Structure formats: structure tokens, C-alpha cells
Amino acid sequence: MGRGFLLFLLLFGFTFAKENYSQMSTQELIEIIGFVDEKDRVAFQKELEFRLPKMSLNEKAQYEKRLQEIPERKIIEDEE
């Protein structure tokens, strides 16, 4: 009985959990650009805007490169 209830609470929690982008590294954020769900996009953008001034030159270069790659990925998705 106790295990079933615990499993139910765990699954229920995952259903309504939001992604916490503040816990991710800047590198992880850069890597998932273009792959964020529509419902989480505002929180993701806010976190990126918060970190942008603090990024190193290397991180900024990776960020800019990733932004330029997004349209190519969307074209591939649309073709499927």
C-alpha cells in the first residue's frame, strides 16, 4: 500500500514539474537551444538573458553559433 502511494505521488510530481534552468550549467543551456518545449520557452529565454552578460568569450561564441543553427534544425523537423 505504501509503495503504491509513493509511486503515485512521484508520478504526479513529474507530471506537473517544470524545468529548472537555473540549476543547469551555461554550457548545458547552450546545447539545448532549439530543443526546449514551447511551454518552457519563456523561462528558458529569461535564464539565457540573465546569463548572457556573464558568459565568457568562448561561451558567447558557442551561443551565437547555436542560434545560427536553429533554422536548419527546424527545416529538417518540418520535412518529417
mmCIF file of the N, C-alpha and C atoms, coordinates in Angstrom:
data_MODEL
# 
_entry.id   MODEL 
# 
loop_
_atom_site.group_PDB 
_atom_site.id 
_atom_site.type_symbol 
_atom_site.label_atom_id 
_atom_site.label_alt_id 
_atom_site.label_comp_id 
_atom_site.label_asym_id 
_atom_site.label_entity_id 
_atom_site.label_seq_id 
_atom_site.pdbx_PDB_ins_code 
_atom_site.Cartn_x 
_atom_site.Cartn_y 
_atom_site.Cartn_z 
_atom_site.occupancy 
_atom_site.B_iso_or_equiv 
_atom_site.pdbx_formal_charge 
_atom_site.auth_seq_id 
_atom_site.auth_comp_id 
_atom_site.auth_asym_id 
_atom_site.auth_atom_id 
_atom_site.pdbx_PDB_model_num 
ATOM 1   N N  . MET A 1 1  ? 0.822  -1.188 0.000   1.00 0.00 ? 1  MET A N  1 
ATOM 2   C CA . MET A 1 1  ? 0.000  0.000  0.000   1.00 0.00 ? 1  MET A CA 1 
ATOM 3   C C  . MET A 1 1  ? 0.872  1.260  0.000   1.00 0.00 ? 1  MET A C  1 
ATOM 4   N N  . GLY A 1 2  ? 1.874  1.278  0.842   1.00 0.00 ? 2  GLY A N  1 
ATOM 5   C CA . GLY A 1 2  ? 2.748  2.438  0.954   1.00 0.00 ? 2  GLY A CA 1 
ATOM 6   C C  . GLY A 1 2  ? 3.544  2.693  -0.317  1.00 0.00 ? 2  GLY A C  1 
ATOM 7   N N  . ARG A 1 3  ? 4.016  1.617  -0.956  1.00 0.00 ? 3  ARG A N  1 
ATOM 8   C CA . ARG A 1 3  ? 4.784  1.761  -2.191  1.00 0.00 ? 3  ARG A CA 1 
ATOM 9   C C  . ARG A 1 3  ? 3.922  2.317  -3.315  1.00 0.00 ? 3  ARG A C  1 
ATOM 10  N N  . GLY A 1 4  ? 2.693  1.818  -3.420  1.00 0.00 ? 4  GLY A N  1 
ATOM 11  C CA . GLY A 1 4  ? 1.781  2.289  -4.462  1.00 0.00 ? 4  GLY A CA 1 
ATOM 12  C C  . GLY A 1 4  ? 1.496  3.773  -4.312  1.00 0.00 ? 4  GLY A C  1 
ATOM 13  N N  . PHE A 1 5  ? 1.286  4.222  -3.075  1.00 0.00 ? 5  PHE A N  1 
ATOM 14  C CA . PHE A 1 5  ? 1.015  5.634  -2.821  1.00 0.00 ? 5  PHE A CA 1 
ATOM 15  C C  . PHE A 1 5  ? 2.237  6.489  -3.153  1.00 0.00 ? 5  PHE A C  1 
ATOM 16  N N  . LEU A 1 6  ? 3.404  6.005  -2.767  1.00 0.00 ? 6  LEU A N  1 
ATOM 17  C CA . LEU A 1 6  ? 4.645  6.732  -3.049  1.00 0.00 ? 6  LEU A CA 1 
ATOM 18  C C  . LEU A 1 6  ? 4.876  6.829  -4.557  1.00 0.00 ? 6  LEU A C  1 
ATOM 19  N N  . LEU A 1 7  ? 4.634  5.743  -5.266  1.00 0.00 ? 7  LEU A N  1 
ATOM 20  C CA . LEU A 1 7  ? 4.779  5.743  -6.717  1.00 0.00 ? 7  LEU A CA 1 
ATOM 21  C C  . LEU A 1 7  ? 3.800  6.723  -7.353  1.00 0.00 ? 7  LEU A C  1 
ATOM 22  N N  . PHE A 1 8  ? 2.569  6.748  -6.855  1.00 0.00 ? 8  PHE A N  1 
ATOM 23  C CA . PHE A 1 8  ? 1.566  7.689  -7.360  1.00 0.00 ? 8  PHE A CA 1 
ATOM 24  C C  . PHE A 1 8  ? 2.026  9.131  -7.154  1.00 0.00 ? 8  PHE A C  1 
ATOM 25  N N  . LEU A 1 9  ? 2.521  9.457  -5.970  1.00 0.00 ? 9  LEU A N  1 
ATOM 26  C CA . LEU A 1 9  ? 3.000  10.821 -5.698  1.00 0.00 ? 9  LEU A CA 1 
ATOM 27  C C  . LEU A 1 9  ? 4.171  11.189 -6.591  1.00 0.00 ? 9  LEU A C  1 
ATOM 28  N N  . LEU A 1 10 ? 5.059  10.251 -6.810  1.00 0.00 ? 10 LEU A N  1 
ATOM 29  C CA . LEU A 1 10 ? 6.215  10.504 -7.660  1.00 0.00 ? 10 LEU A CA 1 
ATOM 30  C C  . LEU A 1 10 ? 5.783  10.793 -9.094  1.00 0.00 ? 10 LEU A C  1 
ATOM 31  N N  . LEU A 1 11 ? 4.917  9.967  -9.629  1.00 0.00 ? 11 LEU A N  1 
ATOM 32  C CA . LEU A 1 11 ? 4.428  10.179 -10.995 1.00 0.00 ? 11 LEU A CA 1 
ATOM 33  C C  . LEU A 1 11 ? 3.629  11.470 -11.103 1.00 0.00 ? 11 LEU A C  1 
ATOM 34  N N  . PHE A 1 12 ? 2.830  11.774 -10.110 1.00 0.00 ? 12 PHE A N  1 
ATOM 35  C CA . PHE A 1 12 ? 2.046  13.004 -10.091 1.00 0.00 ? 12 PHE A CA 1 
ATOM 36  C C  . PHE A 1 12 ? 2.968  14.219 -10.075 1.00 0.00 ? 12 PHE A C  1 
ATOM 37  N N  . GLY A 1 13 ? 4.045  14.145 -9.314  1.00 0.00 ? 13 GLY A N  1 
ATOM 38  C CA . GLY A 1 13 ? 5.015  15.245 -9.247  1.00 0.00 ? 13 GLY A CA 1 
ATOM 39  C C  . GLY A 1 13 ? 5.709  15.481 -10.571 1.00 0.00 ? 13 GLY A C  1 
ATOM 40  N N  . PHE A 1 14 ? 6.066  14.417 -11.272 1.00 0.00 ? 14 PHE A N  1 
ATOM 41  C CA . PHE A 1 14 ? 6.712  14.562 -12.572 1.00 0.00 ? 14 PHE A CA 1 
ATOM 42  C C  . PHE A 1 14 ? 5.779  15.160 -13.607 1.00 0.00 ? 14 PHE A C  1 
ATOM 43  N N  . THR A 1 15 ? 4.500  14.891 -13.470 1.00 0.00 ? 15 THR A N  1 
ATOM 44  C CA . THR A 1 15 ? 3.526  15.411 -14.426 1.00 0.00 ? 15 THR A CA 1 
ATOM 45  C C  . THR A 1 15 ? 3.477  16.932 -14.400 1.00 0.00 ? 15 THR A C  1 
ATOM 46  N N  . PHE A 1 16 ? 3.586  17.505 -13.228 1.00 0.00 ? 16 PHE A N  1 
ATOM 47  C CA . PHE A 1 16 ? 3.448  18.952 -13.090 1.00 0.00 ? 16 PHE A CA 1 
ATOM 48  C C  . PHE A 1 16 ? 4.771  19.675 -12.841 1.00 0.00 ? 16 PHE A C  1 
ATOM 49  N N  . ALA A 1 17 ? 5.853  18.967 -12.911 1.00 0.00 ? 17 ALA A N  1 
ATOM 50  C CA . ALA A 1 17 ? 7.163  19.577 -12.670 1.00 0.00 ? 17 ALA A CA 1 
ATOM 51  C C  . ALA A 1 17 ? 7.569  20.448 -13.852 1.00 0.00 ? 17 ALA A C  1 
ATOM 52  N N  . LYS A 1 18 ? 8.174  21.570 -13.526 1.00 0.00 ? 18 LYS A N  1 
ATOM 53  C CA . LYS A 1 18 ? 8.715  22.454 -14.558 1.00 0.00 ? 18 LYS A CA 1 
ATOM 54  C C  . LYS A 1 18 ? 10.227 22.303 -14.576 1.00 0.00 ? 18 LYS A C  1 
ATOM 55  N N  . GLU A 1 19 ? 10.788 22.575 -15.711 1.00 0.00 ? 19 GLU A N  1 
ATOM 56  C CA . GLU A 1 19 ? 12.234 22.510 -15.852 1.00 0.00 ? 19 GLU A CA 1 
ATOM 57  C C  . GLU A 1 19 ? 12.849 23.685 -15.096 1.00 0.00 ? 19 GLU A C  1 
ATOM 58  N N  . ASN A 1 20 ? 13.889 23.422 -14.319 1.00 0.00 ? 20 ASN A N  1 
ATOM 59  C CA . ASN A 1 20 ? 14.567 24.468 -13.565 1.00 0.00 ? 20 ASN A CA 1 
ATOM 60  C C  . ASN A 1 20 ? 15.892 24.767 -14.264 1.00 0.00 ? 20 ASN A C  1 
ATOM 61  N N  . TYR A 1 21 ? 15.875 25.771 -15.112 1.00 0.00 ? 21 TYR A N  1 
ATOM 62  C CA . TYR A 1 21 ? 17.058 26.099 -15.917 1.00 0.00 ? 21 TYR A CA 1 
ATOM 63  C C  . TYR A 1 21 ? 18.160 26.748 -15.095 1.00 0.00 ? 21 TYR A C  1 
ATOM 64  N N  . SER A 1 22 ? 17.842 27.285 -13.933 1.00 0.00 ? 22 SER A N  1 
ATOM 65  C CA . SER A 1 22 ? 18.876 27.909 -13.110 1.00 0.00 ? 22 SER A CA 1 
ATOM 66  C C  . SER A 1 22 ? 19.837 26.868 -12.548 1.00 0.00 ? 22 SER A C  1 
ATOM 67  N N  . GLN A 1 23 ? 19.429 25.614 -12.504 1.00 0.00 ? 23 GLN A N  1 
ATOM 68  C CA . GLN A 1 23 ? 20.284 24.545 -11.999 1.00 0.00 ? 23 GLN A CA 1 
ATOM 69  C C  . GLN A 1 23 ? 21.225 23.990 -13.074 1.00 0.00 ? 23 GLN A C  1 
ATOM 70  N N  . MET A 1 24 ? 20.991 24.379 -14.331 1.00 0.00 ? 24 MET A N  1 
ATOM 71  C CA . MET A 1 24 ? 21.810 23.877 -15.435 1.00 0.00 ? 24 MET A CA 1 
ATOM 72  C C  . MET A 1 24 ? 23.028 24.769 -15.648 1.00 0.00 ? 24 MET A C  1 
ATOM 73  N N  . SER A 1 25 ? 24.086 24.184 -16.166 1.00 0.00 ? 25 SER A N  1 
ATOM 74  C CA . SER A 1 25 ? 25.266 24.977 -16.489 1.00 0.00 ? 25 SER A CA 1 
ATOM 75  C C  . SER A 1 25 ? 24.989 25.786 -17.760 1.00 0.00 ? 25 SER A C  1 
ATOM 76  N N  . THR A 1 26 ? 25.775 26.814 -17.979 1.00 0.00 ? 26 THR A N  1 
ATOM 77  C CA . THR A 1 26 ? 25.621 27.640 -19.178 1.00 0.00 ? 26 THR A CA 1 
ATOM 78  C C  . THR A 1 26 ? 25.842 26.793 -20.422 1.00 0.00 ? 26 THR A C  1 
ATOM 79  N N  . GLN A 1 27 ? 26.798 25.889 -20.365 1.00 0.00 ? 27 GLN A N  1 
ATOM 80  C CA . GLN A 1 27 ? 27.066 25.007 -21.497 1.00 0.00 ? 27 GLN A CA 1 
ATOM 81  C C  . GLN A 1 27 ? 25.851 24.131 -21.809 1.00 0.00 ? 27 GLN A C  1 
ATOM 82  N N  . GLU A 1 28 ? 25.203 23.615 -20.778 1.00 0.00 ? 28 GLU A N  1 
ATOM 83  C CA . GLU A 1 28 ? 24.007 22.795 -20.984 1.00 0.00 ? 28 GLU A CA 1 
ATOM 84  C C  . GLU A 1 28 ? 22.886 23.615 -21.621 1.00 0.00 ? 28 GLU A C  1 
ATOM 85  N N  . LEU A 1 29 ? 22.724 24.853 -21.167 1.00 0.00 ? 29 LEU A N  1 
ATOM 86  C CA . LEU A 1 29 ? 21.697 25.725 -21.743 1.00 0.00 ? 29 LEU A CA 1 
ATOM 87  C C  . LEU A 1 29 ? 21.959 25.969 -23.223 1.00 0.00 ? 29 LEU A C  1 
ATOM 88  N N  . ILE A 1 30 ? 23.201 26.231 -23.558 1.00 0.00 ? 30 ILE A N  1 
ATOM 89  C CA . ILE A 1 30 ? 23.566 26.484 -24.954 1.00 0.00 ? 30 ILE A CA 1 
ATOM 90  C C  . ILE A 1 30 ? 23.256 25.255 -25.809 1.00 0.00 ? 30 ILE A C  1 
ATOM 91  N N  . GLU A 1 31 ? 23.534 24.079 -25.279 1.00 0.00 ? 31 GLU A N  1 
ATOM 92  C CA . GLU A 1 31 ? 23.327 22.850 -26.045 1.00 0.00 ? 31 GLU A CA 1 
ATOM 93  C C  . GLU A 1 31 ? 21.860 22.554 -26.324 1.00 0.00 ? 31 GLU A C  1 
ATOM 94  N N  . ILE A 1 32 ? 20.951 23.003 -25.468 1.00 0.00 ? 32 ILE A N  1 
ATOM 95  C CA . ILE A 1 32 ? 19.538 22.675 -25.682 1.00 0.00 ? 32 ILE A CA 1 
ATOM 96  C C  . ILE A 1 32 ? 18.764 23.781 -26.399 1.00 0.00 ? 32 ILE A C  1 
ATOM 97  N N  . ILE A 1 33 ? 19.453 24.819 -26.843 1.00 0.00 ? 33 ILE A N  1 
ATOM 98  C CA . ILE A 1 33 ? 18.778 25.861 -27.620 1.00 0.00 ? 33 ILE A CA 1 
ATOM 99  C C  . ILE A 1 33 ? 18.135 25.206 -28.836 1.00 0.00 ? 33 ILE A C  1 
ATOM 100 N N  . GLY A 1 34 ? 16.867 25.480 -29.024 1.00 0.00 ? 34 GLY A N  1 
ATOM 101 C CA . GLY A 1 34 ? 16.134 24.904 -30.142 1.00 0.00 ? 34 GLY A CA 1 
ATOM 102 C C  . GLY A 1 34 ? 15.411 23.621 -29.807 1.00 0.00 ? 34 GLY A C  1 
ATOM 103 N N  . PHE A 1 35 ? 15.645 23.079 -28.626 1.00 0.00 ? 35 PHE A N  1 
ATOM 104 C CA . PHE A 1 35 ? 15.011 21.828 -28.223 1.00 0.00 ? 35 PHE A CA 1 
ATOM 105 C C  . PHE A 1 35 ? 14.107 21.991 -27.009 1.00 0.00 ? 35 PHE A C  1 
ATOM 106 N N  . VAL A 1 36 ? 13.838 23.214 -26.591 1.00 0.00 ? 36 VAL A N  1 
ATOM 107 C CA . VAL A 1 36 ? 13.031 23.471 -25.407 1.00 0.00 ? 36 VAL A CA 1 
ATOM 108 C C  . VAL A 1 36 ? 11.553 23.452 -25.788 1.00 0.00 ? 36 VAL A C  1 
ATOM 109 N N  . ASP A 1 37 ? 10.739 22.803 -24.951 1.00 0.00 ? 37 ASP A N  1 
ATOM 110 C CA . ASP A 1 37 ? 9.297  22.766 -25.185 1.00 0.00 ? 37 ASP A CA 1 
ATOM 111 C C  . ASP A 1 37 ? 8.722  24.168 -25.193 1.00 0.00 ? 37 ASP A C  1 
ATOM 112 N N  . GLU A 1 38 ? 7.675  24.349 -25.954 1.00 0.00 ? 38 GLU A N  1 
ATOM 113 C CA . GLU A 1 38 ? 7.012  25.654 -26.070 1.00 0.00 ? 38 GLU A CA 1 
ATOM 114 C C  . GLU A 1 38 ? 6.587  26.191 -24.707 1.00 0.00 ? 38 GLU A C  1 
ATOM 115 N N  . LYS A 1 39 ? 6.088  25.324 -23.834 1.00 0.00 ? 39 LYS A N  1 
ATOM 116 C CA . LYS A 1 39 ? 5.599  25.762 -22.527 1.00 0.00 ? 39 LYS A CA 1 
ATOM 117 C C  . LYS A 1 39 ? 6.722  26.247 -21.607 1.00 0.00 ? 39 LYS A C  1 
ATOM 118 N N  . ASP A 1 40 ? 7.949  25.825 -21.861 1.00 0.00 ? 40 ASP A N  1 
ATOM 119 C CA . ASP A 1 40 ? 9.087  26.213 -21.024 1.00 0.00 ? 40 ASP A CA 1 
ATOM 120 C C  . ASP A 1 40 ? 9.948  27.299 -21.653 1.00 0.00 ? 40 ASP A C  1 
ATOM 121 N N  . ARG A 1 41 ? 9.605  27.734 -22.840 1.00 0.00 ? 41 ARG A N  1 
ATOM 122 C CA . ARG A 1 41 ? 10.466 28.634 -23.602 1.00 0.00 ? 41 ARG A CA 1 
ATOM 123 C C  . ARG A 1 41 ? 10.686 29.990 -22.917 1.00 0.00 ? 41 ARG A C  1 
ATOM 124 N N  . VAL A 1 42 ? 9.666  30.543 -22.271 1.00 0.00 ? 42 VAL A N  1 
ATOM 125 C CA . VAL A 1 42 ? 9.810  31.857 -21.620 1.00 0.00 ? 42 VAL A CA 1 
ATOM 126 C C  . VAL A 1 42 ? 10.827 31.773 -20.488 1.00 0.00 ? 42 VAL A C  1 
ATOM 127 N N  . ALA A 1 43 ? 10.712 30.753 -19.644 1.00 0.00 ? 43 ALA A N  1 
ATOM 128 C CA . ALA A 1 43 ? 11.658 30.586 -18.529 1.00 0.00 ? 43 ALA A CA 1 
ATOM 129 C C  . ALA A 1 43 ? 13.074 30.352 -19.058 1.00 0.00 ? 43 ALA A C  1 
ATOM 130 N N  . PHE A 1 44 ? 13.184 29.597 -20.141 1.00 0.00 ? 44 PHE A N  1 
ATOM 131 C CA . PHE A 1 44 ? 14.487 29.328 -20.742 1.00 0.00 ? 44 PHE A CA 1 
ATOM 132 C C  . PHE A 1 44 ? 15.115 30.614 -21.262 1.00 0.00 ? 44 PHE A C  1 
ATOM 133 N N  . GLN A 1 45 ? 14.330 31.422 -21.974 1.00 0.00 ? 45 GLN A N  1 
ATOM 134 C CA . GLN A 1 45 ? 14.831 32.695 -22.511 1.00 0.00 ? 45 GLN A CA 1 
ATOM 135 C C  . GLN A 1 45 ? 15.275 33.630 -21.398 1.00 0.00 ? 45 GLN A C  1 
ATOM 136 N N  . LYS A 1 46 ? 14.499 33.694 -20.314 1.00 0.00 ? 46 LYS A N  1 
ATOM 137 C CA . LYS A 1 46 ? 14.862 34.557 -19.184 1.00 0.00 ? 46 LYS A CA 1 
ATOM 138 C C  . LYS A 1 46 ? 16.201 34.140 -18.593 1.00 0.00 ? 46 LYS A C  1 
ATOM 139 N N  . GLU A 1 47 ? 16.401 32.841 -18.439 1.00 0.00 ? 47 GLU A N  1 
ATOM 140 C CA . GLU A 1 47 ? 17.661 32.358 -17.873 1.00 0.00 ? 47 GLU A CA 1 
ATOM 141 C C  . GLU A 1 47 ? 18.834 32.671 -18.796 1.00 0.00 ? 47 GLU A C  1 
ATOM 142 N N  . LEU A 1 48 ? 18.642 32.499 -20.105 1.00 0.00 ? 48 LEU A N  1 
ATOM 143 C CA . LEU A 1 48 ? 19.713 32.837 -21.059 1.00 0.00 ? 48 LEU A CA 1 
ATOM 144 C C  . LEU A 1 48 ? 20.031 34.331 -21.029 1.00 0.00 ? 48 LEU A C  1 
ATOM 145 N N  . GLU A 1 49 ? 19.014 35.168 -20.993 1.00 0.00 ? 49 GLU A N  1 
ATOM 146 C CA . GLU A 1 49 ? 19.229 36.617 -20.947 1.00 0.00 ? 49 GLU A CA 1 
ATOM 147 C C  . GLU A 1 49 ? 19.943 37.024 -19.668 1.00 0.00 ? 49 GLU A C  1 
ATOM 148 N N  . PHE A 1 50 ? 19.649 36.338 -18.567 1.00 0.00 ? 50 PHE A N  1 
ATOM 149 C CA . PHE A 1 50 ? 20.306 36.618 -17.294 1.00 0.00 ? 50 PHE A CA 1 
ATOM 150 C C  . PHE A 1 50 ? 21.794 36.258 -17.359 1.00 0.00 ? 50 PHE A C  1 
ATOM 151 N N  . ARG A 1 51 ? 22.109 35.172 -18.043 1.00 0.00 ? 51 ARG A N  1 
ATOM 152 C CA . ARG A 1 51 ? 23.493 34.687 -18.100 1.00 0.00 ? 51 ARG A CA 1 
ATOM 153 C C  . ARG A 1 51 ? 24.329 35.314 -19.200 1.00 0.00 ? 51 ARG A C  1 
ATOM 154 N N  . LEU A 1 52 ? 23.714 35.853 -20.208 1.00 0.00 ? 52 LEU A N  1 
ATOM 155 C CA . LEU A 1 52 ? 24.450 36.373 -21.364 1.00 0.00 ? 52 LEU A CA 1 
ATOM 156 C C  . LEU A 1 52 ? 25.551 37.363 -20.979 1.00 0.00 ? 52 LEU A C  1 
ATOM 157 N N  . PRO A 1 53 ? 25.294 38.355 -20.123 1.00 0.00 ? 53 PRO A N  1 
ATOM 158 C CA . PRO A 1 53 ? 26.381 39.286 -19.776 1.00 0.00 ? 53 PRO A CA 1 
ATOM 159 C C  . PRO A 1 53 ? 27.533 38.627 -19.019 1.00 0.00 ? 53 PRO A C  1 
ATOM 160 N N  . LYS A 1 54 ? 27.284 37.488 -18.385 1.00 0.00 ? 54 LYS A N  1 
ATOM 161 C CA . LYS A 1 54 ? 28.301 36.813 -17.579 1.00 0.00 ? 54 LYS A CA 1 
ATOM 162 C C  . LYS A 1 54 ? 29.065 35.747 -18.364 1.00 0.00 ? 54 LYS A C  1 
ATOM 163 N N  . MET A 1 55 ? 28.681 35.503 -19.607 1.00 0.00 ? 55 MET A N  1 
ATOM 164 C CA . MET A 1 55 ? 29.321 34.452 -20.404 1.00 0.00 ? 55 MET A CA 1 
ATOM 165 C C  . MET A 1 55 ? 30.741 34.845 -20.802 1.00 0.00 ? 55 MET A C  1 
ATOM 166 N N  . SER A 1 56 ? 31.590 33.834 -20.862 1.00 0.00 ? 56 SER A N  1 
ATOM 167 C CA . SER A 1 56 ? 32.957 34.056 -21.349 1.00 0.00 ? 56 SER A CA 1 
ATOM 168 C C  . SER A 1 56 ? 32.895 34.258 -22.864 1.00 0.00 ? 56 SER A C  1 
ATOM 169 N N  . LEU A 1 57 ? 34.000 34.687 -23.448 1.00 0.00 ? 57 LEU A N  1 
ATOM 170 C CA . LEU A 1 57 ? 34.046 34.869 -24.903 1.00 0.00 ? 57 LEU A CA 1 
ATOM 171 C C  . LEU A 1 57 ? 33.774 33.558 -25.633 1.00 0.00 ? 57 LEU A C  1 
ATOM 172 N N  . ASN A 1 58 ? 34.305 32.461 -25.109 1.00 0.00 ? 58 ASN A N  1 
ATOM 173 C CA . ASN A 1 58 ? 34.083 31.151 -25.711 1.00 0.00 ? 58 ASN A CA 1 
ATOM 174 C C  . ASN A 1 58 ? 32.595 30.767 -25.649 1.00 0.00 ? 58 ASN A C  1 
ATOM 175 N N  . GLU A 1 59 ? 31.979 30.990 -24.495 1.00 0.00 ? 59 GLU A N  1 
ATOM 176 C CA . GLU A 1 59 ? 30.549 30.671 -24.349 1.00 0.00 ? 59 GLU A CA 1 
ATOM 177 C C  . GLU A 1 59 ? 29.689 31.535 -25.263 1.00 0.00 ? 59 GLU A C  1 
ATOM 178 N N  . LYS A 1 60 ? 30.040 32.810 -25.375 1.00 0.00 ? 60 LYS A N  1 
ATOM 179 C CA . LYS A 1 60 ? 29.283 33.688 -26.272 1.00 0.00 ? 60 LYS A CA 1 
ATOM 180 C C  . LYS A 1 60 ? 29.405 33.245 -27.722 1.00 0.00 ? 60 LYS A C  1 
ATOM 181 N N  . ALA A 1 61 ? 30.586 32.797 -28.102 1.00 0.00 ? 61 ALA A N  1 
ATOM 182 C CA . ALA A 1 61 ? 30.789 32.306 -29.471 1.00 0.00 ? 61 ALA A CA 1 
ATOM 183 C C  . ALA A 1 61 ? 29.952 31.050 -29.719 1.00 0.00 ? 61 ALA A C  1 
ATOM 184 N N  . GLN A 1 62 ? 29.931 30.143 -28.751 1.00 0.00 ? 62 GLN A N  1 
ATOM 185 C CA . GLN A 1 62 ? 29.114 28.934 -28.873 1.00 0.00 ? 62 GLN A CA 1 
ATOM 186 C C  . GLN A 1 62 ? 27.629 29.281 -28.920 1.00 0.00 ? 62 GLN A C  1 
ATOM 187 N N  . TYR A 1 63 ? 27.214 30.246 -28.109 1.00 0.00 ? 63 TYR A N  1 
ATOM 188 C CA . TYR A 1 63 ? 25.829 30.705 -28.067 1.00 0.00 ? 63 TYR A CA 1 
ATOM 189 C C  . TYR A 1 63 ? 25.406 31.257 -29.430 1.00 0.00 ? 63 TYR A C  1 
ATOM 190 N N  . GLU A 1 64 ? 26.219 32.132 -29.996 1.00 0.00 ? 64 GLU A N  1 
ATOM 191 C CA . GLU A 1 64 ? 25.914 32.719 -31.306 1.00 0.00 ? 64 GLU A CA 1 
ATOM 192 C C  . GLU A 1 64 ? 25.864 31.650 -32.396 1.00 0.00 ? 64 GLU A C  1 
ATOM 193 N N  . LYS A 1 65 ? 26.807 30.716 -32.355 1.00 0.00 ? 65 LYS A N  1 
ATOM 194 C CA . LYS A 1 65 ? 26.830 29.642 -33.344 1.00 0.00 ? 65 LYS A CA 1 
ATOM 195 C C  . LYS A 1 65 ? 25.569 28.796 -33.229 1.00 0.00 ? 65 LYS A C  1 
ATOM 196 N N  . ARG A 1 66 ? 25.155 28.499 -32.013 1.00 0.00 ? 66 ARG A N  1 
ATOM 197 C CA . ARG A 1 66 ? 23.956 27.672 -31.789 1.00 0.00 ? 66 ARG A CA 1 
ATOM 198 C C  . ARG A 1 66 ? 22.702 28.389 -32.280 1.00 0.00 ? 66 ARG A C  1 
ATOM 199 N N  . LEU A 1 67 ? 22.634 29.691 -32.079 1.00 0.00 ? 67 LEU A N  1 
ATOM 200 C CA . LEU A 1 67 ? 21.478 30.461 -32.556 1.00 0.00 ? 67 LEU A CA 1 
ATOM 201 C C  . LEU A 1 67 ? 21.380 30.410 -34.076 1.00 0.00 ? 67 LEU A C  1 
ATOM 202 N N  . GLN A 1 68 ? 22.510 30.395 -34.748 1.00 0.00 ? 68 GLN A N  1 
ATOM 203 C CA . GLN A 1 68 ? 22.513 30.335 -36.204 1.00 0.00 ? 68 GLN A CA 1 
ATOM 204 C C  . GLN A 1 68 ? 22.141 28.947 -36.720 1.00 0.00 ? 68 GLN A C  1 
ATOM 205 N N  . GLU A 1 69 ? 22.321 27.914 -35.924 1.00 0.00 ? 69 GLU A N  1 
ATOM 206 C CA . GLU A 1 69 ? 21.998 26.551 -36.326 1.00 0.00 ? 69 GLU A CA 1 
ATOM 207 C C  . GLU A 1 69 ? 20.514 26.237 -36.217 1.00 0.00 ? 69 GLU A C  1 
ATOM 208 N N  . ILE A 1 70 ? 19.781 26.979 -35.445 1.00 0.00 ? 70 ILE A N  1 
ATOM 209 C CA . ILE A 1 70 ? 18.367 26.678 -35.179 1.00 0.00 ? 70 ILE A CA 1 
ATOM 210 C C  . ILE A 1 70 ? 17.519 26.604 -36.446 1.00 0.00 ? 70 ILE A C  1 
ATOM 211 N N  . PRO A 1 71 ? 17.576 27.554 -37.369 1.00 0.00 ? 71 PRO A N  1 
ATOM 212 C CA . PRO A 1 71 ? 16.717 27.444 -38.558 1.00 0.00 ? 71 PRO A CA 1 
ATOM 213 C C  . PRO A 1 71 ? 16.948 26.171 -39.359 1.00 0.00 ? 71 PRO A C  1 
ATOM 214 N N  . GLU A 1 72 ? 18.176 25.695 -39.438 1.00 0.00 ? 72 GLU A N  1 
ATOM 215 C CA . GLU A 1 72 ? 18.471 24.466 -40.156 1.00 0.00 ? 72 GLU A CA 1 
ATOM 216 C C  . GLU A 1 72 ? 17.767 23.279 -39.509 1.00 0.00 ? 72 GLU A C  1 
ATOM 217 N N  . ARG A 1 73 ? 17.765 23.223 -38.203 1.00 0.00 ? 73 ARG A N  1 
ATOM 218 C CA . ARG A 1 73 ? 17.129 22.130 -37.483 1.00 0.00 ? 73 ARG A CA 1 
ATOM 219 C C  . ARG A 1 73 ? 15.621 22.155 -37.690 1.00 0.00 ? 73 ARG A C  1 
ATOM 220 N N  . LYS A 1 74 ? 15.021 23.329 -37.675 1.00 0.00 ? 74 LYS A N  1 
ATOM 221 C CA . LYS A 1 74 ? 13.576 23.451 -37.858 1.00 0.00 ? 74 LYS A CA 1 
ATOM 222 C C  . LYS A 1 74 ? 13.143 23.035 -39.249 1.00 0.00 ? 74 LYS A C  1 
ATOM 223 N N  . ILE A 1 75 ? 13.970 23.306 -40.242 1.00 0.00 ? 75 ILE A N  1 
ATOM 224 C CA . ILE A 1 75 ? 13.657 22.890 -41.608 1.00 0.00 ? 75 ILE A CA 1 
ATOM 225 C C  . ILE A 1 75 ? 13.604 21.368 -41.675 1.00 0.00 ? 75 ILE A C  1 
ATOM 226 N N  . ILE A 1 76 ? 14.541 20.711 -41.033 1.00 0.00 ? 76 ILE A N  1 
ATOM 227 C CA . ILE A 1 76 ? 14.568 19.251 -41.025 1.00 0.00 ? 76 ILE A CA 1 
ATOM 228 C C  . ILE A 1 76 ? 13.324 18.715 -40.321 1.00 0.00 ? 76 ILE A C  1 
ATOM 229 N N  . GLU A 1 77 ? 12.927 19.319 -39.205 1.00 0.00 ? 77 GLU A N  1 
ATOM 230 C CA . GLU A 1 77 ? 11.736 18.874 -38.486 1.00 0.00 ? 77 GLU A CA 1 
ATOM 231 C C  . GLU A 1 77 ? 10.490 19.024 -39.336 1.00 0.00 ? 77 GLU A C  1 
ATOM 232 N N  . ASP A 1 78 ? 10.383 20.117 -40.077 1.00 0.00 ? 78 ASP A N  1 
ATOM 233 C CA . ASP A 1 78 ? 9.211  20.371 -40.905 1.00 0.00 ? 78 ASP A CA 1 
ATOM 234 C C  . ASP A 1 78 ? 9.090  19.370 -42.045 1.00 0.00 ? 78 ASP A C  1 
ATOM 235 N N  . GLU A 1 79 ? 10.209 18.836 -42.501 1.00 0.00 ? 79 GLU A N  1 
ATOM 236 C CA . GLU A 1 79 ? 10.192 17.902 -43.611 1.00 0.00 ? 79 GLU A CA 1 
ATOM 237 C C  . GLU A 1 79 ? 9.700  16.518 -43.199 1.00 0.00 ? 79 GLU A C  1 
ATOM 238 N N  . GLU A 1 80 ? 9.797  16.201 -41.905 1.00 0.00 ? 80 GLU A N  1 
ATOM 239 C CA . GLU A 1 80 ? 9.401  14.868 -41.432 1.00 0.00 ? 80 GLU A CA 1 
ATOM 240 C C  . GLU A 1 80 ? 7.938  14.668 -41.447 1.00 0.00 ? 80 GLU A C  1 
# 
